[in-house]
């Protein structure tokens, strides 16, 4: 059964916005009291939050589909729909968020750091919010926007100060168990350690964390063994410690050869050349191990490496190693901020971006792409002519019609707004009011503009009664 997962693909869906309400206030003696349709509620966001109690991504491995709740529709009487509830997903410290193409969206470091992975759709405006001097009582409302739906990849990179690297069974887990209070699984066969182990070490006034990286063998950077899965956990470490086995019985193995092989794998992975290195010659409690350590020490020191003879069994040399690591960690912390800054990638829009593009796709067909026109299309109820006229007004004010003319569009050409899957296609007829010509000016309803002051209506009724009385007098006059 899988207990540690450090890479998952997550399908997130934010909540949809609620639809706006088209309503007219009605009560006794006020048959047309004005529009009172409320706005729809906002859909819930999907938010990633760094939680110190979470150390693995296993929950998202078993349940990769997560969705926030939708907003509620608006109601009459200016009632706004309830907002959808945000979905908060806890992730471990050091989680990197990538999109489907592998580009980094956020690098979450530090407890409480948040990233909105999916933004909820905005609620549609009710007809009360759409009223204006020109359109006094709109007979339509805007639809709620759909929430973001996307596939993201979560990768966990362990946040530690020191990384122990070396061949399987070199004694990394034993070393971390005696340096700290960590209790990793330890056995005398390769690949005992299947997950990175973390331990906290105190040396004087310095407290630092140590992680062992399991499964490095020749070809690890190309996918052999377990190394490729866990090499990413070395990236955040400030100090690298080579744990070399001085008591191995495998043919062709010796500390110098092991060091060269592991360094070659780290070089192929890349990005680790600037990390200080220390060498631990482990298992020197065995006489043959101590003899071998004495032989290879001069060569290692000649390469500028600090070398420590240790034994996890007899605890030989652990104090010197612990304080040496503390000194290197303190030096690395002075060279950079104590806590790595959270990195969230923001891609601003170009200054000269008009908000939409018009491209010709084949003869007589043009496609309009852009955040605003596509959002407006999603908000439009195409069963309502007045709503379609309002959309035509918005597109004209944005300059879509002018840009279509400049691109060579002629009356009767096809125009699609949106992508291939969800485009709305119509014929280009700039002189026609987008389906709302029956309403006069686009989006204007003369039926409701007939509501006039009471005094003016009273004078008209009196005038009509006077005309009627005059006609009756003329028809039945005794003077005829």
Number of C-alpha atoms within 10 A of each C-alpha: 3 7 10 15 16 22 19 18 18 18 17 24 25 30 31 28 31 31 28 32 31 24 24 20 15 14 9 7 7 9 10 14 14 19 25 23 29 27 34 31 27 32 31 28 28 28 19 22 22 22 17 13 11 13 19 19 21 17 16 19 17 10 10 14 13 15 19 24 22 27 29 23 26 27 20 20 16 19 17 23 23 19 23 23 18 21 21 16 17 19 27 26 25 23 27 22 22 18 17 11 9 10 12 17 19 21 24 27 22 20 15 15 15 21 20 16 23 26 23 30 24 25 31 28 27 32 29 27 18 19 16 11 7 13 17 19 26 27 25 25 29 28 25 29 26 23 27 19 18 14 17 22 20 21 22 24 24 25 24 22 24 25 28 26 27 26 24 22 22 23 26 30 28 20 22 24 19 18 21 16 12 18 14 19 13 15 13 10 9 12 17 16 21 14 20 21 22 24 20 16 21 14 17 9 6 13 13 17 19 26 25 28 29 30 27 25 20 17 17 22 23 12 12 14 17 21 22 20 19 23 20 16 24 26 18 17 22 22 23 21 22 24 27 27 26 27 23 16 9 7 6 8 13 18 24 14 12 21 18 11 18 21 17 16 20 19 13 14 16 11 11 18 10 8 14 15 18 21 23 26 26 30 27 24 18 13 12 13 20 19 13 17 26 13 11 16 19 12 12 17 12 9 8 10 15 17 20 20 23 24 23 21 15 12 14 17 16 19 13 14 21 17 16 15 23 24 14 17 22 16 12 18 14 9 9 9 9 10 9 14 11 16 13 15 11 8 7 6 9 8 6 6 8 11 13 16 15 19 14 16 12 7 9 16 19 21 20 21 17 15 11 14 21 18 15 18 21 19 23 22 16 14 8 14 21 26 24 22 25 25 24 24 16 17 17 14 11 16 12 18 18 14 17 21 13 11 13 11 21 16 12 13 15 19 24 20 21 20 13 9 6 11 17 16 14 14 15 22 16 16 8 12 20 22 18 22 16 15 16 11 15 24 28 22 20 16 9 15 13 8 13 9 8 9 9 9 12 11 11 12 12 11 12 12 12 12 12 11 12 11 12 11 11 11 10 9 9 7 5 6
